[in-house]
Amino acid sequence: MAFANPRSQRASSSSISTRGWNYDVFLSFRGEDTRHTFTDHLYRALNRKGIRTFRDTEEIRRGEEIAPELLKAIEESRICLIILSKNYAHSRWCLEELAKIMDCREQMGKLVFPIFYHVDPYSEELDTGNHKGAFFYDDRNGDEEGRRKIERWREALKTVANVMGWYLRDGSETRVIEEITSTIWKCLNRELLHVEKNLVGMDRGRASSSSTSIGPWDYEVFLSFRGQDISHSFTDHLYAALYQNGIRTFRLDDHKGEEIESCTSKAIEKARCILVILSEHYAHSRGCLRELVKFIECKNQNGKLVIPIFYHVEPYPMCGNRRGLMEKHSKIMK
């Protein structure tokens, strides 16, 4: 397989890349799904921002083993963007990339942002329990090395599904690409300032020194909602109104790249009040159901205030359907 010449992919001296990295961003994607569509548009948008981005140059990856140049490029990139599409987990190369990326995230603190492109994090396409593609081939081999490799892939898929990223299904791809490039730009500039000026306390999500103290609470409000229903409509308007009134509010959209479960669990405990926006597909989300369980626990244990907002749904039809929904998602509570 031929790869893009690393020198040709390096930006000019005006690049905002931080010291010690050959690339700002490594793009991991399944070529047959997105190479000439979403991935190409994202790559061009990153380049226009002066963000040095690595992507391989082959339409279809061939061979049994992932090329060492690709693994090296992952190590030499500050940030990894993983475009998880319908056939991503059917590629042994993509799974090897993913496993390497998640290893670097754990061992080196590499920033990793998943993009769920027309798939849900827990969909059958990415479900490690149901997957039949690359796993099935190695399962038949039955050798110990093959089994270890499969388990490594499965663990990587499980981990990345719990990292906050972008979810693209029916909305504007242009808007999502703008959000991604803006987030990457801010991350790189934040690190550059930290390196050059040795500043402390600039991590995303932390309040500035001028923030108003609210006693034992980190947040006054925790917003729980299903992104695909209302992320850029009602929720945005509500969040803006709370902000304008000086009400410190947590929403997961502001914490891209962080572990979803640990991040939300801590925020729920540190929030004075919970606003649950129950929309049409809220109960179809495993993440939302996990949050809901945590809300009820906090309400029962310490009297936390939980306020539901029924957004274009009736309370009782939702309750009437809960048995089927619970059966569908029962394994998430295990």
Secondary structure as UniProt FT lines:
FT   HELIX           6..9
FT   TURN            13..14
FT   TURN            19..20
FT   STRAND          23..28
FT   HELIX           31..34
FT   TURN            35..37
FT   HELIX           38..48
FT   TURN            49..50
FT   STRAND          53..54
FT   HELIX           68..75
FT   STRAND          77..84
FT   TURN            86..87
FT   HELIX           88..90
FT   HELIX           92..108
FT   STRAND          111..117
FT   TURN            121..122
FT   TURN            124..126
FT   TURN            128..130
FT   HELIX           134..141
FT   HELIX           144..160
FT   TURN            161..162
FT   STRAND          166..168
FT   HELIX           173..197
FT   TURN            204..205
FT   TURN            209..210
FT   TURN            215..216
FT   STRAND          219..224
FT   HELIX           227..230
FT   TURN            231..233
FT   HELIX           234..244
FT   TURN            245..246
FT   STRAND          249..250
FT   HELIX           252..254
FT   TURN            256..257
FT   HELIX           260..269
FT   STRAND          271..278
FT   TURN            280..281
FT   HELIX           282..284
FT   HELIX           286..302
FT   STRAND          305..310
FT   HELIX           315..320
FT   HELIX           322..328
FT   HELIX           330..333
//
